[in-house]
Amino acid sequence: MIKNILFDFDGVILDSMKIKGDGFVELFKEYPQKNIQAMEEYHYANGGISRFAKIGYFFNTILHEQISDQKIEDLAEQFAHIIAEKLFDRNHLIDETITFIRENHLRYNCHIVSGAEHQELNALCNHFGIAHYFKSIQGSPTAKTELVNTLLQTYHYHLDETLLIGDSINDFEAAKANHILFSGYNNKELKVLGHYIDSFAGYNP
């Protein structure tokens, strides 16, 4: 029986993948188009990875250039400014997920484990008035696998009673690495991995 639900944020609670995809295009607009396109493809294929890791990937793997941690942090801050206005628009909330959480947050121990930047993530949850539904809200730059591991140890949750809901292969891998259950959502490619949520309407874990 499921008692604990760990929610990814981008793509599960907030429909923000395109906002952030467009943000990376703007951030790297001075680079060749083929590199920007490669970055877009990586972003959409890796929803659960933080902006810090994606910026590092752009330089290290796409451009084959070294980049310092400080430069990554500076670019991540620029990225946050680029996407801020659209990101804080509540019209991008995924209504059926919010309804499920609002109606079930007393029934389950709900948490957010996200690749979104930690402070921005908490600011968004407070802005949207949903922070009180969750026992904890944790984001990057800490990797999701580590976030989940720390949460499990902190709250002493039983693995077979804990479910991670996410929209990317990285969410599945974080669940698998921590030996907890996984359900895909908002990404039909995840159906091949096992359990998939077509809709939160009437959903019962």
N, CA, C and O of each residue as an XYZ file, in Angstrom:
820
protein
N       0.843     -1.202      0.000
C       0.000      0.000      0.000
C       0.878      1.251      0.000
O       1.809      1.365      0.797
N       0.579      2.168     -0.882
C       1.363      3.395     -0.989
C       0.987      4.365      0.129
O      -0.188      4.664      0.339
N       2.000      4.849      0.840
C       1.790      5.845      1.886
C       2.523      7.152      1.593
O       2.166      8.203      2.124
N       3.554      7.081      0.742
C       4.410      8.237      0.504
C       4.542      8.481     -1.000
O       4.906      7.570     -1.745
N       4.248      9.704     -1.449
C       4.346     10.039     -2.875
C       5.340     11.177     -3.062
O       5.203     12.247     -2.470
N       6.341     10.923     -3.896
C       7.341     11.925     -4.231
C       7.037     12.428     -5.638
O       7.061     11.655     -6.596
N       6.755     13.708     -5.760
C       6.393     14.295     -7.046
C       7.592     15.018     -7.663
O       8.269     15.798     -6.993
N       7.845     14.749     -8.946
C       8.668     15.643     -9.721
C       7.864     16.937     -9.901
O       6.652     16.942     -9.687
N       8.519     18.018    -10.287
C       7.813     19.295    -10.415
C       7.552     19.668    -11.869
O       6.401     19.754    -12.297
N       8.632     19.889    -12.632
C       8.471     20.277    -14.034
C       7.850     19.130    -14.825
O       8.386     18.022    -14.856
N       6.722     19.405    -15.461
C       6.057     18.395    -16.262
C       5.053     17.561    -15.508
O       4.259     16.846    -16.120
N       5.071     17.638    -14.175
C       4.103     16.899    -13.356
C       3.171     17.858    -12.630
O       1.955     17.667    -12.632
N       3.734     18.881    -12.014
C       2.946     19.892    -11.307
C       2.852     21.178    -12.124
O       1.804     21.822    -12.159
N       3.941     21.543    -12.772
C       3.992     22.763    -13.586
C       4.415     22.391    -14.997
O       5.412     21.697    -15.195
N       3.645     22.862    -15.982
C       3.944     22.572    -17.381
C       4.982     23.580    -17.878
O       4.644     24.566    -18.532
N       6.233     23.317    -17.560
C       7.283     24.320    -17.741
C       8.395     23.907    -18.703
O       9.362     24.649    -18.874
N       8.275     22.740    -19.332
C       9.364     22.284    -20.186
C       9.630     23.249    -21.344
O      10.786     23.553    -21.637
N       8.582     23.729    -22.001
C       8.790     24.646    -23.132
C       9.328     25.996    -22.653
O      10.165     26.609    -23.315
N       8.838     26.450    -21.495
C       9.340     27.714    -20.947
C      10.849     27.628    -20.764
O      11.582     28.547    -21.130
N      11.303     26.524    -20.200
C      12.734     26.366    -19.953
C      13.506     26.068    -21.231
O      14.656     26.479    -21.379
N      12.859     25.342    -22.165
C      13.499     25.105    -23.451
C      13.758     26.408    -24.188
O      14.841     26.625    -24.730
N      12.750     27.273    -24.201
C      12.908     28.590    -24.821
C      13.945     29.418    -24.071
O      14.655     30.228    -24.666
N      14.023     29.208    -22.766
C      15.008     29.927    -21.954
C      16.433     29.570    -22.343
O      17.304     30.438    -22.404
N      16.669     28.283    -22.608
C      18.015     27.871    -23.038
C      18.345     28.432    -24.422
O      19.490     28.799    -24.683
N      17.355     28.500    -25.303
C      17.572     29.088    -26.627
C      18.005     30.544    -26.486
O      18.926     30.994    -27.169
N      17.340     31.272    -25.603
C      17.693     32.677    -25.369
C      19.066     32.792    -24.707
O      19.862     33.657    -25.071
N      19.339     31.931    -23.748
C      20.601     31.987    -23.017
C      21.802     31.782    -23.944
O      22.840     32.425    -23.790
N      21.637     30.877    -24.906
C      22.756     30.522    -25.786
C      22.575     31.073    -27.204
O      23.126     30.518    -28.154
N      21.818     32.145    -27.352
C      21.466     32.663    -28.680
C      22.667     33.105    -29.515
O      22.562     33.190    -30.739
N      23.792     33.384    -28.884
C      24.960     33.841    -29.627
C      25.797     32.691    -30.178
O      26.786     32.923    -30.872
N      25.410     31.456    -29.875
C      26.146     30.291    -30.365
C      25.522     29.774    -31.665
O      24.382     30.120    -31.979
N      26.253     28.952    -32.424
C      25.714     28.416    -33.677
C      24.391     27.676    -33.487
O      24.170     27.026    -32.465
N      23.519     27.787    -34.486
C      22.189     27.211    -34.407
C      22.220     25.707    -34.176
O      21.375     25.171    -33.458
N      23.194     25.018    -34.783
C      23.260     23.563    -34.613
C      23.527     23.189    -33.156
O      23.050     22.158    -32.681
N      24.293     24.028    -32.443
C      24.565     23.774    -31.032
C      23.341     24.054    -30.174
O      23.057     23.329    -29.221
N      22.619     25.118    -30.525
C      21.386     25.443    -29.802
C      20.364     24.324    -29.988
O      19.684     23.934    -29.039
N      20.260     23.815    -31.202
C      19.315     22.724    -31.476
C      19.678     21.477    -30.682
O      18.804     20.792    -30.150
N      20.976     21.187    -30.607
C      21.422     20.029    -29.820
C      21.070     20.208    -28.355
O      20.709     19.245    -27.678
N      21.172     21.435    -27.859
C      20.824     21.726    -26.473
C      19.327     21.552    -26.236
O      18.917     20.982    -25.225
N      18.519     22.040    -27.164
C      17.069     21.862    -27.054
C      16.714     20.380    -26.983
O      15.910     19.976    -26.142
N      17.301     19.574    -27.849
C      17.013     18.144    -27.883
C      17.394     17.490    -26.558
O      16.665     16.641    -26.045
N      18.535     17.887    -26.011
C      18.978     17.328    -24.725
C      18.030     17.739    -23.605
O      17.688     16.924    -22.747
N      17.608     18.992    -23.610
C      16.696     19.487    -22.574
C      15.395     18.690    -22.562
O      14.955     18.229    -21.509
N      14.775     18.526    -23.739
C      13.483     17.851    -23.790
C      13.588     16.352    -23.515
O      12.609     15.725    -23.109
N      14.759     15.783    -23.731
C      14.943     14.355    -23.470
C      15.338     14.072    -22.023
O      15.361     12.918    -21.595
N      15.649     15.134    -21.267
C      16.166     14.957    -19.902
C      15.483     15.908    -18.925
O      16.117     16.782    -18.335
N      14.166     15.713    -18.770
C      13.383     16.614    -17.941
C      13.790     16.654    -16.482
O      13.599     17.678    -15.826
N      14.338     15.586    -15.956
C      14.638     15.547    -14.527
C      16.014     16.054    -14.154
O      16.388     16.027    -12.982
N      16.785     16.525    -15.149
C      18.146     16.985    -14.880
C      18.155     18.495    -14.642
O      17.414     19.234    -15.290
N      18.988     18.945    -13.721
C      18.999     20.357    -13.327
C      19.574     21.247    -14.419
O      20.277     20.776    -15.313
N      19.267     22.537    -14.337
C      19.828     23.509    -15.279
C      21.348     23.581    -15.171
O      22.040     23.848    -16.153
N      21.857     23.338    -13.961
C      23.308     23.363    -13.759
C      23.970     22.272    -14.600
O      24.963     22.519    -15.284
N      23.408     21.061    -14.541
C      23.942     19.947    -15.314
C      23.767     20.177    -16.808
O      24.638     19.810    -17.596
N      22.651     20.781    -17.204
C      22.395     21.025    -18.629
C      23.347     22.082    -19.192
O      23.819     21.957    -20.322
N      23.623     23.105    -18.415
C      24.587     24.123    -18.849
C      25.977     23.495    -18.979
O      26.701     23.763    -19.938
N      26.336     22.662    -18.011
C      27.601     21.952    -18.087
C      27.670     21.060    -19.317
O      28.707     20.985    -19.976
N      26.571     20.386    -19.627
C      26.508     19.521    -20.809
C      26.702     20.330    -22.085
O      27.398     19.889    -23.000
N      26.093     21.507    -22.152
C      26.212     22.349    -23.345
C      27.669     22.658    -23.647
O      28.113     22.569    -24.792
N      28.402     23.022    -22.610
C      29.804     23.385    -22.824
C      30.694     22.149    -22.983
O      31.487     22.073    -23.921
N      30.565     21.196    -22.082
C      31.477     20.054    -22.078
C      31.255     19.092    -23.238
O      32.210     18.605    -23.844
N      29.993     18.825    -23.542
C      29.676     17.792    -24.525
C      29.347     18.348    -25.909
O      29.781     17.800    -26.922
N      28.578     19.441    -25.950
C      28.196     20.004    -27.251
C      29.312     20.878    -27.824
O      29.657     20.752    -28.999
N      29.876     21.764    -27.001
C      30.934     22.653    -27.471
C      32.339     22.078    -27.284
O      33.301     22.566    -27.877
N      32.447     21.031    -26.450
C      33.757     20.447    -26.109
C      34.677     21.502    -25.489
O      35.852     21.619    -25.838
N      34.104     22.258    -24.565
C      34.851     23.295    -23.852
C      34.729     23.068    -22.353
O      33.728     22.528    -21.883
N      35.736     23.476    -21.609
C      35.692     23.431    -20.161
C      34.929     24.650    -19.643
O      34.967     25.720    -20.251
N      34.242     24.480    -18.527
C      33.527     25.594    -17.912
C      33.656     25.466    -16.394
O      33.537     24.367    -15.852
N      33.893     26.563    -15.719
C      34.060     26.539    -14.267
C      32.701     26.467    -13.575
O      31.668     26.815    -14.147
N      32.738     26.006    -12.331
C      31.505     25.964    -11.540
C      30.916     27.356    -11.370
O      29.696     27.523    -11.390
N      31.778     28.360    -11.203
C      31.296     29.733    -11.040
C      30.584     30.222    -12.299
O      29.554     30.891    -12.211
N      31.132     29.888    -13.477
C      30.502     30.294    -14.728
C      29.147     29.615    -14.885
O      28.193     30.225    -15.369
N      29.064     28.354    -14.476
C      27.785     27.645    -14.529
C      26.763     28.344    -13.634
O      25.612     28.530    -14.028
N      27.179     28.725    -12.446
C      26.269     29.417    -11.528
C      25.832     30.758    -12.102
O      24.667     31.135    -11.975
N      26.757     31.484    -12.734
C      26.414     32.776    -13.336
C      25.402     32.607    -14.466
O      24.444     33.374    -14.568
N      25.616     31.603    -15.311
C      24.686     31.357    -16.412
C      23.338     30.861    -15.901
O      22.297     31.194    -16.467
N      23.354     30.064    -14.832
C      22.097     29.594    -14.237
C      21.285     30.770    -13.695
O      20.057     30.773    -13.775
N      21.973     31.760    -13.149
C      21.275     32.951    -12.656
C      20.684     33.755    -13.812
O      19.569     34.265    -13.705
N      21.426     33.872    -14.916
C      20.894     34.545    -16.108
C      19.659     33.819    -16.623
O      18.661     34.437    -16.992
N      19.749     32.500    -16.640
C      18.640     31.659    -17.094
C      17.395     31.898    -16.240
O      16.285     31.985    -16.764
N      17.585     32.004    -14.932
C      16.458     32.239    -14.017
C      15.766     33.555    -14.339
O      14.538     33.635    -14.302
N      16.537     34.583    -14.653
C      15.943     35.884    -14.997
C      15.169     35.800    -16.314
O      14.113     36.415    -16.460
N      15.699     35.036    -17.266
C      15.051     34.904    -18.574
C      13.664     34.278    -18.443
O      12.715     34.733    -19.082
N      13.545     33.245    -17.626
C      12.288     32.475    -17.563
C      11.333     32.938    -16.466
O      10.196     32.470    -16.398
N      11.782     33.853    -15.610
C      11.037     34.174    -14.378
C       9.586     34.562    -14.628
O       8.688     34.026    -13.979
N       9.338     35.480    -15.553
C       7.981     36.003    -15.730
C       6.999     34.913    -16.129
O       5.916     34.815    -15.553
N       7.363     34.099    -17.101
C       6.461     33.031    -17.554
C       6.355     31.909    -16.529
O       5.296     31.301    -16.377
N       7.444     31.638    -15.831
C       7.462     30.537    -14.881
C       6.489     30.766    -13.725
O       5.892     29.815    -13.219
N       6.327     32.015    -13.307
C       5.463     32.338    -12.170
C       4.016     32.608    -12.585
O       3.230     33.137    -11.799
N       3.670     32.247    -13.811
C       2.298     32.380    -14.300
C       1.528     31.118    -13.911
O       1.841     30.026    -14.386
N       0.520     31.266    -13.045
C      -0.193     30.101    -12.532
C      -1.000     29.373    -13.618
O      -1.486     28.266    -13.386
N      -1.143     29.985    -14.795
C      -1.831     29.302    -15.886
C      -1.066     28.073    -16.362
O      -1.622     27.226    -17.061
N       0.201     27.973    -15.988
C       1.018     26.823    -16.387
C       0.937     25.671    -15.387
O       1.523     24.614    -15.621
N       0.223     25.856    -14.278
C      -0.004     24.745    -13.350
C      -0.833     23.664    -14.040
O      -1.726     23.975    -14.828
N      -0.546     22.405    -13.750
C      -1.300     21.290    -14.315
C      -2.460     20.999    -13.367
O      -2.273     20.421    -12.296
N      -3.642     21.403    -13.772
C      -4.813     21.433    -12.882
C      -5.139     20.081    -12.258
O      -5.443     20.005    -11.068
N      -5.077     19.009    -13.056
C      -5.498     17.712    -12.516
C      -4.530     17.216    -11.437
O      -4.936     16.531    -10.498
N      -3.243     17.571    -11.579
C      -2.281     17.196    -10.546
C      -2.534     17.979     -9.268
O      -2.532     17.420     -8.171
N      -2.751     19.274     -9.423
C      -3.011     20.132     -8.259
C      -4.267     19.661     -7.528
O      -4.299     19.628     -6.298
N      -5.295     19.298     -8.283
C      -6.535     18.806     -7.670
C      -6.288     17.531     -6.886
O      -6.771     17.382     -5.763
N      -5.526     16.599     -7.486
C      -5.214     15.338     -6.794
C      -4.455     15.610     -5.503
O      -4.779     15.040     -4.461
N      -3.450     16.474     -5.565
C      -2.650     16.766     -4.370
C      -3.497     17.443     -3.297
O      -3.415     17.092     -2.120
N      -4.301     18.404     -3.705
C      -5.147     19.123     -2.744
C      -6.114     18.166     -2.042
O      -6.355     18.294     -0.841
N      -6.658     17.219     -2.783
C      -7.654     16.305     -2.217
C      -7.033     15.125     -1.455
O      -7.727     14.430     -0.713
N      -5.721     14.902     -1.641
C      -5.106     13.702     -1.052
C      -3.884     13.964     -0.186
O      -3.242     13.015      0.263
N      -3.542     15.233      0.062
C      -2.302     15.512      0.792
C      -2.361     15.064      2.257
O      -1.321     14.913      2.897
N      -3.569     14.851      2.792
C      -3.690     14.332      4.152
C      -3.697     12.804      4.168
O      -3.467     12.183      5.205
N      -3.960     12.215      3.021
C      -4.011     10.748      2.897
C      -2.614     10.161      2.686
O      -2.318      9.056      3.141
N      -1.762     10.915      1.990
C      -0.395     10.468      1.709
C       0.611     11.481      2.245
O       0.288     12.656      2.425
N       1.824     11.019      2.497
C       2.932     11.923      2.794
C       3.485     12.400      1.456
O       4.132     11.638      0.738
N       3.231     13.659      1.126
C       3.603     14.182     -0.187
C       4.882     15.016     -0.099
O       5.061     15.810      0.824
N       5.758     14.819     -1.070
C       7.019     15.545     -1.155
C       7.264     15.949     -2.599
O       6.720     15.344     -3.522
N       8.087     16.974     -2.789
C       8.582     17.312     -4.120
C      10.079     17.048     -4.164
O      10.824     17.518     -3.305
N      10.516     16.294     -5.169
C      11.946     16.105     -5.448
C      12.141     16.479     -6.915
O      11.619     15.808     -7.805
N      12.879     17.529     -7.159
C      12.881     18.117     -8.489
C      14.269     18.505     -8.968
O      15.177     18.757     -8.176
N      14.407     18.544    -10.294
C      15.610     19.080    -10.903
C      15.589     20.591    -10.978
O      16.589     21.207    -11.347
N      14.455     21.203    -10.629
C      14.363     22.667    -10.602
C      15.255     23.220     -9.492
O      15.466     22.568     -8.469
N      15.767     24.410     -9.701
C      16.657     25.025     -8.705
C      15.918     25.191     -7.382
O      14.767     25.627     -7.359
N      16.583     24.844     -6.282
C      15.923     24.699     -4.983
C      15.189     25.965     -4.519
O      14.012     25.899     -4.167
N      15.865     27.097     -4.515
C      15.244     28.326     -4.013
C      14.101     28.774     -4.913
O      13.054     29.205     -4.431
N      14.307     28.670     -6.226
C      13.265     29.029     -7.178
C      12.059     28.111     -7.013
O      10.916     28.565     -7.063
N      12.314     26.821     -6.818
C      11.255     25.836     -6.622
C      10.387     26.181     -5.416
O       9.159     26.159     -5.495
N      11.038     26.497     -4.305
C      10.284     26.863     -3.103
C       9.532     28.172     -3.284
O       8.413     28.321     -2.791
N      10.143     29.126     -3.992
C       9.466     30.395     -4.262
C       8.219     30.168     -5.114
O       7.182     30.786     -4.876
N       8.320     29.286     -6.102
C       7.175     28.969     -6.950
C       6.047     28.336     -6.143
O       4.886     28.717     -6.289
N       6.385     27.376     -5.297
C       5.355     26.691     -4.496
C       4.664     27.654     -3.546
O       3.454     27.563     -3.338
N       5.421     28.572     -2.970
C       4.825     29.594     -2.111
C       3.965     30.555     -2.921
O       2.873     30.927     -2.493
N       4.454     30.957     -4.085
C       3.718     31.877     -4.958
C       2.379     31.281     -5.383
O       1.368     31.982     -5.431
N       2.377     29.979     -5.692
C       1.154     29.322     -6.142
C       0.264     28.868     -4.986
O      -0.844     28.382     -5.211
N       0.743     29.023     -3.751
C      -0.055     28.647     -2.589
C      -0.205     27.151     -2.410
O      -1.236     26.691     -1.920
N       0.806     26.376     -2.798
C       0.716     24.922     -2.692
C       1.766     24.328     -1.746
O       1.772     23.119     -1.514
N       2.643     25.159     -1.204
C       3.750     24.647     -0.382
C       3.258     23.833      0.814
O       3.896     22.857      1.208
N       2.130     24.232      1.388
C       1.644     23.567      2.607
C       1.138     22.151      2.356
O       0.879     21.415      3.307
N       0.992     21.760      1.096
C       0.560     20.392      0.793
C       1.702     19.376      0.950
O       1.459     18.169      0.979
N       2.941     19.863      1.052
C       4.093     18.970      1.000
C       4.879     18.987      2.303
O       5.060     20.032      2.928
N       5.338     17.810      2.696
C       6.146     17.690      3.911
C       7.565     18.202      3.667
O       8.238     18.623      4.607
N       8.023     18.169      2.421
C       9.315     18.756      2.063
C       9.313     19.096      0.585
O       8.598     18.482     -0.207
N      10.131     20.095      0.218
C      10.273     20.536     -1.172
C      11.762     20.691     -1.435
O      12.397     21.601     -0.902
N      12.322     19.809     -2.255
C      13.767     19.790     -2.472
C      14.095     19.846     -3.958
O      13.473     19.165     -4.774
N      15.098     20.682     -4.300
C      15.496     20.824     -5.694
C      16.996     20.816     -5.884
O      17.752     20.500     -4.966
N      17.419     21.170     -7.095
C      18.829     21.138     -7.480
C      19.581     22.336     -6.879
O      18.949     23.296     -6.439
N      20.933     22.290     -6.856
C      21.775     21.448     -7.708
C      22.016     20.014     -7.222
O      22.662     19.240     -7.928
N      21.524     19.643     -6.052
C      21.674     18.247     -5.620
C      20.950     17.327     -6.596
O      19.801     17.585     -6.954
N      21.606     16.264     -7.025
C      21.015     15.330     -7.990
C      19.792     14.637     -7.394
O      19.724     14.395     -6.189
N      18.835     14.327     -8.254
C      17.571     13.758     -7.777
C      17.758     12.434     -7.049
O      17.097     12.183     -6.041
N      18.650     11.586     -7.549
C      18.895     10.308     -6.881
C      19.323     10.530     -5.437
O      18.899      9.807     -4.535
N      20.161     11.530     -5.228
C      20.619     11.847     -3.874
C      19.501     12.466     -3.044
O      19.373     12.166     -1.856
N      18.688     13.327     -3.657
C      17.556     13.928     -2.945
C      16.621     12.844     -2.417
O      16.181     12.892     -1.268
N      16.325     11.871     -3.269
C      15.426     10.790     -2.878
C      16.045      9.965     -1.758
O      15.366      9.623     -0.789
N      17.312      9.648     -1.883
C      18.002      8.856     -0.863
C      17.975      9.549      0.492
O      17.692      8.919      1.511
N      18.269     10.847      0.506
C      18.263     11.613      1.752
C      16.871     11.648      2.366
O      16.715     11.507      3.579
N      15.863     11.836      1.525
C      14.476     11.884      2.006
C      14.084     10.556      2.646
O      13.484     10.537      3.721
N      14.417      9.462      2.001
C      14.065      8.141      2.535
C      14.707      7.896      3.895
O      14.090      7.326      4.794
N      15.948      8.333      4.028
C      16.639      8.147      5.306
C      16.092      9.087      6.380
O      15.950      8.695      7.538
N      15.788     10.317      5.998
C      15.300     11.309      6.962
C      13.951     10.914      7.550
O      13.726     11.042      8.754
N      13.053     10.430      6.686
C      11.694     10.113      7.124
C      11.493      8.623      7.426
O      10.410      8.217      7.846
N      12.520      7.820      7.215
C      12.458      6.383      7.511
C      11.276      5.704      6.813
O      10.562      4.895      7.407
N      11.090      6.055      5.541
C       9.993      5.464      4.780
C      10.346      4.051      4.318
O      11.495      3.760      3.986
N       9.339      3.183      4.303
C       9.511      1.848      3.742
C       9.527      1.962      2.219
O       8.700      2.662      1.635
N      10.466      1.275      1.584
C      10.642      1.410      0.136
C       9.406      0.964     -0.634
O       9.033      1.590     -1.626
N       8.762     -0.126     -0.180
C       7.604     -0.651     -0.908
C       6.336      0.165     -0.662
O       5.284     -0.142     -1.223
N       6.429      1.194      0.168
C       5.285      2.086      0.416
C       5.504      3.463     -0.193
O       4.725      4.386      0.042
N       6.582      3.596     -0.986
C       6.980      4.907     -1.492
C       6.992      4.916     -3.014
O       7.564      4.027     -3.644
N       6.358      5.928     -3.599
C       6.182      6.049     -5.042
C       6.731      7.382     -5.533
O       6.455      8.426     -4.942
N       7.505      7.348     -6.608
C       7.962      8.565     -7.278
C       7.182      8.718     -8.577
O       7.103      7.782     -9.372
N       6.607      9.893     -8.790
C       5.876     10.191    -10.020
C       6.672     11.219    -10.810
O       6.955     12.311    -10.318
N       7.031     10.860    -12.043
C       7.837     11.767    -12.847
C       7.532     11.659    -14.326
O       6.802     10.768    -14.761
N       8.103     12.583    -15.101
C       7.829     12.630    -16.543
C       9.068     12.352    -17.392
O       9.054     12.608    -18.596
N      10.137     11.834    -16.790
C      11.355     11.612    -17.568
C      12.045     10.318    -17.151
O      11.784      9.770    -16.081
N      12.926      9.850    -18.019
C      13.704      8.653    -17.732
C      14.592      8.861    -16.512
O      14.897      7.914    -15.787
N      15.002     10.098    -16.291
C      15.841     10.399    -15.129
C      15.075     10.195    -13.817
O      15.657      9.789    -12.811
N      13.778     10.478    -13.833
C      12.952     10.210    -12.650
C      12.865      8.706    -12.396
O      12.979      8.246    -11.260
N      12.663      7.952    -13.473
C      12.618      6.491    -13.360
C      13.925      5.953    -12.782
O      13.920      5.081    -11.912
N      15.048      6.485    -13.278
C      16.351      6.009    -12.813
C      16.599      6.363    -11.350
O      17.225      5.593    -10.621
N      16.102      7.540    -10.913
C      16.235      7.923     -9.502
C      15.433      6.989     -8.611
O      15.884      6.614     -7.529
N      14.239      6.614     -9.069
C      13.405      5.668     -8.318
C      14.068      4.289     -8.273
O      14.134      3.654     -7.221
N      14.551      3.844     -9.416
C      15.189      2.523     -9.496
C      16.426      2.444     -8.613
O      16.647      1.442     -7.934
N      17.234      3.504     -8.624
C      18.465      3.516     -7.823
C      18.174      3.433     -6.336
O      18.984      2.929     -5.559
N      16.985      3.944     -5.941
C      16.615      3.943     -4.528
C      15.629      2.829     -4.175
O      15.137      2.758     -3.048
N      15.344      1.955     -5.154
C      14.512      0.765     -4.923
C      13.090      1.113     -4.466
O      12.495      0.419     -3.643
N      12.563      2.220     -5.033
C      11.173      2.574     -4.751
C      10.354      2.442     -6.030
O      10.911      2.264     -7.114
N       9.043      2.528     -5.904
C       8.144      2.384     -7.043
C       8.150      3.652     -7.903
O       8.466      4.742     -7.424
N       7.797      3.488     -9.174
C       7.764      4.622    -10.101
C       6.513      4.569    -10.956
O       6.088      3.499    -11.391
N       5.926      5.742    -11.195
C       4.839      5.880    -12.167
C       5.183      7.028    -13.105
O       5.531      8.120    -12.656
N       5.086      6.782    -14.401
C       5.310      7.833    -15.384
C       4.062      8.677    -15.566
O       2.945      8.225    -15.315
N       4.269      9.911    -16.006
C       3.147     10.828    -16.236
C       3.580     11.877    -17.260
O       4.721     12.339    -17.251
N       2.651     12.243    -18.139
C       2.854     13.357    -19.080
C       4.014     13.108    -20.056
O       4.618     14.054    -20.561
N       4.311     11.856    -20.312
C       5.343     11.494    -21.282
C       5.084     10.044    -21.695
O       5.529      9.112    -21.025
N       4.366      9.863    -22.798
C       3.903      8.523    -23.186
C       5.053      7.562    -23.481
O       4.850      6.348    -23.495
N       6.259      8.086    -23.718
C       7.405      7.202    -23.942
C       7.726      6.370    -22.694
O       8.382      5.332    -22.783
N       7.257      6.835    -21.534
C       7.522      6.121    -20.288
C       6.610      4.922    -20.084
O       6.817      4.145    -19.152
N       5.608      4.758    -20.935
C       4.675      3.644    -20.776
C       5.378      2.299    -20.845
O       4.935      1.334    -20.221
N       6.468      2.225    -21.598
C       7.176      0.949    -21.754
C       7.890      0.533    -20.467
O       8.309     -0.616    -20.332
N       8.029      1.469    -19.519
C       8.759      1.177    -18.282
C       7.888      0.517    -17.226
O       8.394      0.045    -16.207
N       6.578      0.480    -17.463
C       5.700     -0.126    -16.467
C       4.499      0.756    -16.174
O       3.799      1.182    -17.092
N       4.261      1.028    -14.908
C       3.052      1.756    -14.532
C       3.074      3.185    -15.052
O       4.087      3.879    -14.967
N       1.933      3.611    -15.593
C       1.817      4.949    -16.181
C       0.478      5.560    -15.794
O      -0.546      4.877    -15.787
N       0.490      6.850    -15.473
C      -0.732      7.576    -15.098
C      -1.214      8.358    -16.314
O      -0.590      9.341    -16.715
N      -2.324      7.920    -16.897
C      -2.894      8.653    -18.038
C      -3.569      9.936    -17.572
O      -3.546     10.948    -18.272
N      -4.169      9.888    -16.385
C      -4.835     11.053    -15.828
C      -4.906     10.905    -14.307
O      -5.043      9.797    -13.789
N      -4.813     12.025    -13.606
C      -4.962     12.001    -12.149
C      -6.433     11.964    -11.747
O      -6.747     11.740    -10.578
N      -7.330     12.178    -12.694
C      -8.757     12.110    -12.384
C      -9.124     10.684    -11.992
O      -9.036      9.768    -12.810
N      -9.535     10.499    -10.739
C      -9.889      9.183    -10.244
C      -8.699      8.277     -9.961
O      -8.871      7.079     -9.737
N      -7.495      8.838     -9.969
C      -6.281      8.043     -9.742
C      -6.199      7.577     -8.295
O      -6.455      8.345     -7.367
N      -5.839      6.310     -8.115
C      -5.705      5.734     -6.766
C      -4.436      4.868     -6.758
O      -4.458      3.745     -7.263
N      -3.327      5.379     -6.189
C      -2.056      4.639     -6.222
C      -2.175      3.247     -5.615
O      -1.192      2.507     -5.572
